[in-house]
Amino acid sequence: MNNLSNKLPGLAIIRTICAFSILFGHFYQFGDWGNLELEPVALPEIYLPVVTFFVITGFLMAWTFLQEEDTSGDISIISSYKRRARRILPLYYIGIIVGLLALWVCDGKLDGDLWGLLTLQPHITHLLGTTPFPLWHYWFLGVEVAFYLLFPFLFKISRRHRLPIIAGVAFLWLLVKWSAYFFLGKGFVYHYLGMTQMDTILWGSAVAILFYKQQPWLIKICRSLWFTILAWALFLTTQLWVPLLPSLIRSLVIAFISIMVILSGFCGHPILENKVTHFFSKISYGIYIFHPIMIYVCAEGIKHLPLHINLIASISIVVVVTIGLATAMHKLVDR
């Protein structure tokens, strides 16, 4: 979740939509609203935002390296690690502290592998079912950290044939994942390959490399107003038709729709480029970190109020508190 996204047209609204889609999708997962007569509904799996965030990660990482390479002639892996550490780690560990405080204030029980979180392996604890509540969502950050550790080496060693190598690794990851499904079933290997989404992230990187080269045919297609309309129509209606697709290809399809929306903004048709969307884009990392914890705390706190709080009011309280905390953290450490 890089601040570079606020300098590239079209990404701010995409990140804003994804951040709040995840927040609303987790409303019942992290909060017990039963005492308020808010019956938990069977919310459908939210397909779009997580996959889109992965695509943006791959795209921005490759774009940053391409710019660095043009400027200095090469990329610095150590400098990349320092940038990522400054960006990710402060809020990562603050989120853990806030989560533990939330459990203590709400008389909750720490039940899970805290060490896995502290050592940046929440994606592994998630697979094993040992991530402490309310930090289940940290698996996403574990995947991002793994990508940030490995991708600089892949980018550096593939300089002469970068696009085919990175696209080839993405395709190979996808092929292995599908093979695991067909030959091993839905076991640990398949779930690991599917959860880490390395193919999805690398597709974003491959398209960034292709687009950075200013391919005339690609720019011509993406500049079309009809391309923008089609991309956003598919993007905004994903939840309606993606469940109809076979599970094996859902992430792949969403990844390419996300790429279409990103490229449409780059080529002259950015949607809702304004101060509001740029603000939410800047604090989207904080929103992701803190929203489940705030859902949990608000749900527990509202139970003790002598008032009847309806669903809309409950969601509003969660949103306002989450935005407030994310904004405060952005001003303090997330710059």
N, C-alpha and C positions, 0 to 999 in steps of 0.2 A: 504494500500500500504506500506508494511513493508520492512525494509532493510534486514530482514531475508531471503527474496526471493533471495538476491544476494549470500547467503550461501548455498542454496539448488539447486542442479543441475537441469537444464532444465527450470526454471521459468523465467530467464532473457529474453530469446527470445520470450516467450509467452507474457510477459508484453510489450515488445517492439512492437510486431506486433499489439497488442490491442491498445496501445497508439496512434500509427500512423493511424490505421484504423479509430479510432474515429475522429482524426484531419481531415483526408481527407473527412470523411463522413459529417462533419460539415461545409465544405468549403462554400457552398451556403446558409446554414441555418443562419450563423452569419455575412455574408458579402454581401453587395449589389454591385455586379460587373457589373450591367447593363450598366453603362456609358462607360465601357471598351469594349463593344460589346462581352461580354462573356455571352452568353445566359444561364441562369440557366437550368440545365437539371433535369429531374425527377429522382433524385437519389433514389435507393431502400432503404428500411429500413435496417440498419446494425444490424444484429442479434448477431454476435459473440462477439465483444469485451466487451460490458458492462456485459453480463452474465458471461463471463470468468473472468473478474475482480471480480465479486461477489463470484465466486467459489474459486478463489485464496484467497480472504479475509477470507472466512470461513475456508479454509484449513490451512492457516498460523496462524490464531487465535487459533485454536484447537492445532496445532503442538506446538506453543509457550507455551500454558498452560500445555501440556503433558510433555514438557521438564522441565518446572518450577516445576511441581509436582514431577517428578523423582528426581530433585535436592534438593528441600526443603521439600517435603512431602505434600505440599498443594499449592494453588495459592492465591495470594493477589489481591483482587478486586481493592483496592485503588491503588496499584502499576500499575495494568493494566490501570486504568483510567489515571494515570499520564503519562504513556508511550504513550497512544493514544493521549492525549491532546498535549504533546510536539511534536508529529509527525504531527497531523492534523491541529490544530488550528492556528499556525502562518501563514502558507500559505493560509489557508481558509480565514482569515481576510485580509491578504495582497491582495489576489485576489479580494475581494470586493472593497478595496480601489483603486486598479488598474482599475477595471471595472468602478467605478464612475469617476475616472480621465479621462478614455477613453471617456466617455459620454460628459464630460465637454470640452475636447480638440476638439472633433468632433461635438460640438454643438448638441449633442443628448439630448433626454428628458428622465428623470427618470420616468418611468411609471410602478409602481408595488409596492409590499409589501416588503420594505427594512427591516422592523422589523422582518419578518419571516426568512430572511437570517441571521440577526444578532443573532437571538435566536436559530440557528441551526435547523430550520424547513423548509429548502428549498424544501423537498419532499412534504410537505403539500401545500406550495404556488404553487408548480408546478401542483399539482392536481387541485387546485382552479384557475389556470391560472393567478396568480398574481405575478409570479417571475419577477423581473426587467430584462430587456435586458441590457447587453449581458451576464447575469449570469443564463440563463435557465438551463445550464448543472449542476448547483449546487445540483439538486435533488438527484443525485447519492451520493453525500457526506452526505446529510441528512439521506439517508438509511443506509450508513455505520456507521454514528454516533449512530443511533438507535440500530444497531446490537452490536456495541462496548459497549453500556450501558447495554444491556440485556443479552448478551451471557455469560459473566462471572458468573452470578447467575445461569443460566441453567447448565453450565459446573460444577459448584461447588456442586449443590444440586443433580446432577445425577451421582455422583461418582461410586456408586456400579453397576449401570446398564446404564452406559453412552451411549454406542452405540445404544441400542434399544430405549432409551428415545429421544436422539437427532434425530435419524432417524425417530422416531414416530412423533415428532413435525413437522419435515419437511413434512412428508406424510400428516399429519393433515392439515397443512397450504395449501398444494396443493389441498386436498380434499375440503376444505372450499372455495378456490378460484374457483374451477370448479363448486361447488354447487351454488356459487353466480352468475356465468355466466348463468347457466341453469335456475335458479329460479328467479333471479333479473335482468338479462340482463347486458349489458355493462354500468352499472351505477358506482357511486362513489365507492361502496364497492369492486366491481370487479377490477376497475382500481387501487385502493389502494393496494389490495392484490397482484395484478400483478406487480405493479411498485416497491413495496418494495422487492420483490424477496427473502423473508426470506427462503422459501423452497430451493431455489437455493443455498444460502449461507450455509444453514445447511447441504445440501448434501455434500458440500466441507468439512465441519467439520466432518461429519460422516465418510467419506472416510479417512481423516487424522487419525482418531482414529483407524479405521480398519487397515490401513497400518502401523501405529506406533507399533502395536502389532506383526508385522513381521509374518503375516499369510503366511505359506509356499505356499499354493495354489495360493494366490494373487501375490506373488513375482514371482513365476514360470511363470504365465501368462504374467505379465508385462515385464519380461526380454526377452521375445520372440521378435526377430527382426521383425517378421510379425505383432506383436501387435503394435510396434512403427510405422511401415509403414502404417498400417490401421488407427491408431489414427491421424497421421499427414495428411493423405490423406483426411479423413473426416473433419479435422479441417480447412484445407486450402481451401476446396471446399464448405464450409458451405453456403456461399452466393448463391451458384448455386442451391442447392436442398432443403434447409430449407424452403424457401417460399412455397414449394409444400406441406408442412405438415400443418395440422390443427393448427391454432394459439394457441390453448390451450396447446399444447405439445411442442411448439418450444423451449421455454426456458429450459424445462426439458431435451430435447434431446441435446441441446447445452451444458448444464451443464455436462452431462455424457461424451460427447466428450471431453470437457475441462479436466475432471478428467482423462480420458484415456491419454491425452497428458502429463499432469502433472506426472502421475505415470510412463509413459515410460521414462521420464527424470530421475526420481528417481532411476529407476532400471537398469541404465547403458547405456541408449541411449539418453543422452542430445544432443540437436541440437544447433549448433552455440554457444557454450560456449566460449566467448572471451571477451576482454576488451570493445569492442564496444557495444555489447548487454548488458553487465553489466552496462555500463555507462548510456545507455538509460533507463534501468530498474530503476536505481537510481533516474533519473530525471522524471520518468513517471508521478508521482503525479503532479509535476510542469507543465509538458506538458498538463495534463488534466485541471488543474486550469486555465492556461493562454491562451490556444490555441483559444477559441472562442473570447476572448477579442482582441487578436492579429489579428485574421481574420478580425474582425470589424474595428480595427484601420488601418490595412494595406489597406483594401478595400477603406476606406474613404480617406486615404492619397494618394494612387495611382491615384485616380481620378484627383488630382490637378497637377500631373506631366505632363510636355509637351511632353511626350513620349507615344507611343503605347506599352502597356505591354500585352503580350499574356498569355494564361492560365498557361503554364508551369512556366513562370517567376513569375507570381502572386503566385502560390502555393509555389515556391521555396523561395520567400521572406517571406511568412508566416511561413514556416517551420524553416528557419534560425533564424528569430526574436523570434519565440516561444522557440526554443532550447536554444538560447542565454539567454533569460530571465529565463527559467527554470533552466539552469545551474547556473546562478548568484544567484538565490534564494536558490538553493541546497547548494551552498558554504556558504551562509550567515546564513540560518536558518533551512534548511531541512536536518539535519544530525541525 
